Amino acid sequence: MNKKILLKGALLGCIAVIFGALGAHALKQVLTNDQLLSFETAVRYQIYHAIVLLFLAIGAKWFNDKTLKLSSLFIFWGVILFSGSIYLLTIKNIFELSFLKFAGPITPLGGIFLIIGWVIIIKEALSKKTS
């Protein structure tokens, strides 16, 4: 088991639950339906990828070290960029903080990082001999 990746997955999972509760209760009154859907998408992607990191940590023995480190780094930072930018845009909308508009173009970059993390896992799976 890889402790660092396990910790990253657990941290992202914990934050996703907190933000999910925030969205379900406190933000319903201040966000439009479209904004709330975006926020929920950020939470959903975050929790899914937290679970992926937990699986990577637990199944570390099935990956070579380079694959494990690269895929987990891309997934972790992909979540930070993807979900984090959506959270910043939500804050921008709530508090009318126009300087946070820089976060908009970061969202697709986070998505690209997530895809790269998955492609690294796919490449590793394809390179394994079947038993």
LOBA-49703 format. One line per field, with one value per residue (C-alpha): x, y, z; residue number from 0. Coordinates in steps of 0.02 Angstrom, whole numbers, padded with zeros to 5 digits. Example, Ala and Ser with C-alpha at 12.3 -4.5 7.8 and 13.67 -1.06 7.14 Angstrom:
<nodes>
px <- c(00615, 00684)
py <- c(-00225, -00053)
pz <- c(00390, 00357)
seq <- c(0, 1)
</nodes>
This chain:
<nodes>
px <- c(00000, 00060, 00032, 00054, -00074, -00192, -00179, -00212, -00365, -00432, -00403, -00493, -00635, -00656, -00659, -00783, -00903, -00887, -00915, -01057, -01146, -01111, -01187, -01337, -01380, -01301, -01277, -01452, -01514, -01375, -01335, -01435, -01481, -01342, -01213, -01270, -01256, -01078, -01035, -01111, -01011, -00851, -00897, -00943, -00780, -00683, -00761, -00744, -00560, -00531, -00594, -00479, -00331, -00382, -00386, -00215, -00145, -00214, -00167, 00006, 00088, 00006, 00087, 00267, 00324, 00335, 00158, 00089, 00172, 00129, -00052, -00085, -00002, -00102, -00263, -00230, -00182, -00320, -00446, -00365, -00372, -00540, -00644, -00544, -00573, -00760, -00760, -00669, -00796, -00935, -00855, -00836, -01023, -01076, -00966, -00952, -00763, -00722, -00535, -00573, -00624, -00449, -00513, -00624, -00487, -00409, -00557, -00518, -00335, -00388, -00494, -00344, -00240, -00375, -00378, -00188, -00196, -00322, -00222, -00068, -00172, -00240, -00064, -00007, -00155, -00119, 00064, 00022, 00027, -00137, -00138)
py <- c(00000, 00176, 00289, 00455, 00412, 00342, 00506, 00610, 00505, 00515, 00703, 00732, 00618, 00709, 00879, 00815, 00760, 00929, 01024, 00908, 00949, 01134, 01125, 01024, 01140, 01313, 01350, 01304, 01475, 01576, 01489, 01473, 01297, 01300, 01357, 01224, 01091, 01147, 01140, 00966, 00910, 00969, 00873, 00717, 00717, 00747, 00600, 00483, 00522, 00513, 00334, 00303, 00363, 00246, 00101, 00150, 00160, -00009, -00091, -00014, -00184, -00206, -00050, -00006, 00142, 00265, 00226, 00237, 00404, 00482, 00426, 00477, 00646, 00685, 00629, 00725, 00887, 00861, 00862, 01014, 01109, 01045, 01044, 01183, 01303, 01268, 01301, 01466, 01513, 01475, 01591, 01721, 01712, 01716, 01860, 01948, 01934, 01970, 01941, 01754, 01746, 01678, 01510, 01480, 01425, 01314, 01194, 01112, 01099, 00999, 00889, 00858, 00809, 00685, 00609, 00593, 00504, 00381, 00355, 00311, 00180, 00112, 00101, 00006, -00114, -00147, -00182, -00318, -00498, -00587, -00730)
pz <- c(00000, -00040, 00111, 00019, -00114, 00018, 00114, -00043, -00085, 00092, 00099, -00066, -00010, 00155, 00070, -00060, 00077, 00164, 00002, -00046, 00116, 00089, -00085, -00029, 00114, 00118, -00067, -00127, -00073, -00155, -00319, -00478, -00535, -00666, -00539, -00416, -00552, -00589, -00404, -00389, -00541, -00455, -00297, -00395, -00495, -00336, -00242, -00392, -00409, -00222, -00234, -00382, -00279, -00137, -00259, -00328, -00152, -00102, -00267, -00275, -00293, -00465, -00537, -00568, -00463, -00607, -00666, -00491, -00454, -00622, -00628, -00448, -00473, -00629, -00547, -00386, -00474, -00602, -00460, -00380, -00545, -00608, -00450, -00367, -00511, -00506, -00318, -00350, -00485, -00361, -00234, -00371, -00406, -00223, -00170, -00339, -00339, -00520, -00495, -00479, -00663, -00699, -00633, -00786, -00906, -00771, -00770, -00939, -00891, -00738, -00850, -00963, -00810, -00757, -00932, -00932, -00763, -00834, -00994, -00890, -00797, -00962, -01034, -00880, -00893, -01077, -01042, -00913, -00966, -00939, -00818)
seq <- c(0, 1, 2, 3, 4, 5, 6, 7, 8, 9, 10, 11, 12, 13, 14, 15, 16, 17, 18, 19, 20, 21, 22, 23, 24, 25, 26, 27, 28, 29, 30, 31, 32, 33, 34, 35, 36, 37, 38, 39, 40, 41, 42, 43, 44, 45, 46, 47, 48, 49, 50, 51, 52, 53, 54, 55, 56, 57, 58, 59, 60, 61, 62, 63, 64, 65, 66, 67, 68, 69, 70, 71, 72, 73, 74, 75, 76, 77, 78, 79, 80, 81, 82, 83, 84, 85, 86, 87, 88, 89, 90, 91, 92, 93, 94, 95, 96, 97, 98, 99, 100, 101, 102, 103, 104, 105, 106, 107, 108, 109, 110, 111, 112, 113, 114, 115, 116, 117, 118, 119, 120, 121, 122, 123, 124, 125, 126, 127, 128, 129, 130)
</nodes>
